[in-house]
Amino acid sequence: ATLPERVGQYEAQLIRDALRDHGGDVRGAIDALGVPRKTFYDKLKRYGIAASEFRNGGDADTQPSRKSDEHDA
């Protein structure tokens, strides 16, 4: 993978980890990552991540993501 691809994969994983650590709470994840709210939401869209997948004890690694499926289509 190219450097930009690897950086994107790492960034997406950091976002998923922050959402998981904060139970899908976007404010908590934003504070933990230290990024502006708009930037965070732009990255969620870019990587096809839905914060709702991490709520109620959810773990996006074990649940199918409709956003990811749409992104791959």
CNS distance restraints for C-alpha pairs under 8 A (distance, minus, plus):
assign (resid   1 and name CA) (resid   5 and name CA) 5.97 0.50 0.50
assign (resid   1 and name CA) (resid   6 and name CA) 6.23 0.50 0.50
assign (resid   2 and name CA) (resid   6 and name CA) 6.22 0.50 0.50
assign (resid   3 and name CA) (resid   7 and name CA) 6.04 0.50 0.50
assign (resid   4 and name CA) (resid   8 and name CA) 6.09 0.50 0.50
assign (resid   5 and name CA) (resid   9 and name CA) 6.22 0.50 0.50
assign (resid   6 and name CA) (resid  10 and name CA) 6.15 0.50 0.50
assign (resid   7 and name CA) (resid  11 and name CA) 6.01 0.50 0.50
assign (resid   8 and name CA) (resid  12 and name CA) 6.06 0.50 0.50
assign (resid   9 and name CA) (resid  13 and name CA) 6.22 0.50 0.50
assign (resid  10 and name CA) (resid  14 and name CA) 6.22 0.50 0.50
assign (resid  11 and name CA) (resid  15 and name CA) 6.32 0.50 0.50
assign (resid  12 and name CA) (resid  16 and name CA) 6.23 0.50 0.50
assign (resid  12 and name CA) (resid  43 and name CA) 7.78 0.50 0.50
assign (resid  12 and name CA) (resid  47 and name CA) 6.31 0.50 0.50
assign (resid  13 and name CA) (resid  17 and name CA) 6.03 0.50 0.50
assign (resid  14 and name CA) (resid  18 and name CA) 6.14 0.50 0.50
assign (resid  15 and name CA) (resid  19 and name CA) 6.19 0.50 0.50
assign (resid  15 and name CA) (resid  29 and name CA) 7.41 0.50 0.50
assign (resid  15 and name CA) (resid  33 and name CA) 7.83 0.50 0.50
assign (resid  15 and name CA) (resid  44 and name CA) 7.99 0.50 0.50
assign (resid  16 and name CA) (resid  20 and name CA) 6.04 0.50 0.50
assign (resid  16 and name CA) (resid  49 and name CA) 7.60 0.50 0.50
assign (resid  16 and name CA) (resid  60 and name CA) 7.86 0.50 0.50
assign (resid  17 and name CA) (resid  21 and name CA) 5.99 0.50 0.50
assign (resid  18 and name CA) (resid  22 and name CA) 6.18 0.50 0.50
assign (resid  18 and name CA) (resid  28 and name CA) 7.87 0.50 0.50
assign (resid  18 and name CA) (resid  29 and name CA) 4.93 0.50 0.50
assign (resid  18 and name CA) (resid  32 and name CA) 6.90 0.50 0.50
assign (resid  18 and name CA) (resid  33 and name CA) 7.30 0.50 0.50
assign (resid  19 and name CA) (resid  23 and name CA) 5.96 0.50 0.50
assign (resid  19 and name CA) (resid  24 and name CA) 4.66 0.50 0.50
assign (resid  19 and name CA) (resid  25 and name CA) 6.36 0.50 0.50
assign (resid  19 and name CA) (resid  26 and name CA) 6.74 0.50 0.50
assign (resid  19 and name CA) (resid  28 and name CA) 7.78 0.50 0.50
assign (resid  19 and name CA) (resid  29 and name CA) 5.42 0.50 0.50
assign (resid  19 and name CA) (resid  51 and name CA) 6.58 0.50 0.50
assign (resid  19 and name CA) (resid  54 and name CA) 6.26 0.50 0.50
assign (resid  20 and name CA) (resid  24 and name CA) 5.94 0.50 0.50
assign (resid  20 and name CA) (resid  54 and name CA) 5.55 0.50 0.50
assign (resid  20 and name CA) (resid  55 and name CA) 7.98 0.50 0.50
assign (resid  20 and name CA) (resid  58 and name CA) 7.89 0.50 0.50
assign (resid  20 and name CA) (resid  59 and name CA) 6.80 0.50 0.50
assign (resid  21 and name CA) (resid  29 and name CA) 7.80 0.50 0.50
assign (resid  22 and name CA) (resid  26 and name CA) 7.74 0.50 0.50
assign (resid  22 and name CA) (resid  28 and name CA) 5.81 0.50 0.50
assign (resid  22 and name CA) (resid  29 and name CA) 6.19 0.50 0.50
assign (resid  23 and name CA) (resid  54 and name CA) 5.62 0.50 0.50
assign (resid  23 and name CA) (resid  55 and name CA) 5.07 0.50 0.50
assign (resid  23 and name CA) (resid  56 and name CA) 6.81 0.50 0.50
assign (resid  23 and name CA) (resid  57 and name CA) 6.48 0.50 0.50
assign (resid  23 and name CA) (resid  58 and name CA) 7.78 0.50 0.50
assign (resid  24 and name CA) (resid  29 and name CA) 7.79 0.50 0.50
assign (resid  24 and name CA) (resid  51 and name CA) 5.15 0.50 0.50
assign (resid  24 and name CA) (resid  52 and name CA) 6.01 0.50 0.50
assign (resid  24 and name CA) (resid  53 and name CA) 7.09 0.50 0.50
assign (resid  24 and name CA) (resid  54 and name CA) 4.39 0.50 0.50
assign (resid  24 and name CA) (resid  55 and name CA) 4.53 0.50 0.50
assign (resid  24 and name CA) (resid  56 and name CA) 7.94 0.50 0.50
assign (resid  25 and name CA) (resid  29 and name CA) 6.36 0.50 0.50
assign (resid  25 and name CA) (resid  51 and name CA) 7.36 0.50 0.50
assign (resid  25 and name CA) (resid  55 and name CA) 7.39 0.50 0.50
assign (resid  26 and name CA) (resid  30 and name CA) 6.01 0.50 0.50
assign (resid  26 and name CA) (resid  51 and name CA) 6.88 0.50 0.50
assign (resid  27 and name CA) (resid  31 and name CA) 6.11 0.50 0.50
assign (resid  28 and name CA) (resid  32 and name CA) 6.08 0.50 0.50
assign (resid  29 and name CA) (resid  33 and name CA) 6.10 0.50 0.50
assign (resid  30 and name CA) (resid  34 and name CA) 5.81 0.50 0.50
assign (resid  30 and name CA) (resid  35 and name CA) 5.81 0.50 0.50
assign (resid  30 and name CA) (resid  36 and name CA) 7.10 0.50 0.50
assign (resid  30 and name CA) (resid  37 and name CA) 6.57 0.50 0.50
assign (resid  30 and name CA) (resid  40 and name CA) 6.74 0.50 0.50
assign (resid  31 and name CA) (resid  35 and name CA) 7.13 0.50 0.50
assign (resid  35 and name CA) (resid  39 and name CA) 6.49 0.50 0.50
assign (resid  35 and name CA) (resid  40 and name CA) 6.39 0.50 0.50
assign (resid  36 and name CA) (resid  40 and name CA) 6.29 0.50 0.50
assign (resid  37 and name CA) (resid  41 and name CA) 6.29 0.50 0.50
assign (resid  38 and name CA) (resid  42 and name CA) 6.06 0.50 0.50
assign (resid  39 and name CA) (resid  43 and name CA) 6.19 0.50 0.50
assign (resid  40 and name CA) (resid  44 and name CA) 6.26 0.50 0.50
assign (resid  41 and name CA) (resid  45 and name CA) 6.30 0.50 0.50
assign (resid  42 and name CA) (resid  46 and name CA) 6.14 0.50 0.50
assign (resid  43 and name CA) (resid  47 and name CA) 6.01 0.50 0.50
assign (resid  44 and name CA) (resid  48 and name CA) 5.79 0.50 0.50
assign (resid  44 and name CA) (resid  49 and name CA) 4.84 0.50 0.50
assign (resid  44 and name CA) (resid  50 and name CA) 6.73 0.50 0.50
assign (resid  44 and name CA) (resid  51 and name CA) 7.97 0.50 0.50
assign (resid  45 and name CA) (resid  49 and name CA) 6.43 0.50 0.50
assign (resid  47 and name CA) (resid  68 and name CA) 7.83 0.50 0.50
assign (resid  48 and name CA) (resid  67 and name CA) 5.15 0.50 0.50
assign (resid  48 and name CA) (resid  68 and name CA) 5.07 0.50 0.50
assign (resid  48 and name CA) (resid  71 and name CA) 6.67 0.50 0.50
assign (resid  49 and name CA) (resid  65 and name CA) 7.77 0.50 0.50
assign (resid  49 and name CA) (resid  67 and name CA) 6.78 0.50 0.50
assign (resid  49 and name CA) (resid  68 and name CA) 7.24 0.50 0.50
assign (resid  50 and name CA) (resid  54 and name CA) 7.82 0.50 0.50
assign (resid  50 and name CA) (resid  65 and name CA) 7.67 0.50 0.50
assign (resid  50 and name CA) (resid  67 and name CA) 7.05 0.50 0.50
assign (resid  51 and name CA) (resid  55 and name CA) 7.18 0.50 0.50
assign (resid  53 and name CA) (resid  58 and name CA) 5.78 0.50 0.50
assign (resid  53 and name CA) (resid  59 and name CA) 6.65 0.50 0.50
assign (resid  53 and name CA) (resid  60 and name CA) 5.50 0.50 0.50
assign (resid  53 and name CA) (resid  63 and name CA) 7.54 0.50 0.50
assign (resid  53 and name CA) (resid  65 and name CA) 7.73 0.50 0.50
assign (resid  54 and name CA) (resid  58 and name CA) 4.52 0.50 0.50
assign (resid  54 and name CA) (resid  59 and name CA) 5.41 0.50 0.50
assign (resid  54 and name CA) (resid  60 and name CA) 6.07 0.50 0.50
assign (resid  58 and name CA) (resid  63 and name CA) 7.68 0.50 0.50
assign (resid  59 and name CA) (resid  63 and name CA) 6.52 0.50 0.50
assign (resid  60 and name CA) (resid  64 and name CA) 7.08 0.50 0.50
assign (resid  60 and name CA) (resid  65 and name CA) 7.23 0.50 0.50
assign (resid  65 and name CA) (resid  69 and name CA) 6.38 0.50 0.50
assign (resid  66 and name CA) (resid  70 and name CA) 6.21 0.50 0.50
assign (resid  67 and name CA) (resid  71 and name CA) 6.11 0.50 0.50
assign (resid  68 and name CA) (resid  72 and name CA) 6.17 0.50 0.50
assign (resid  69 and name CA) (resid  73 and name CA) 6.34 0.50 0.50
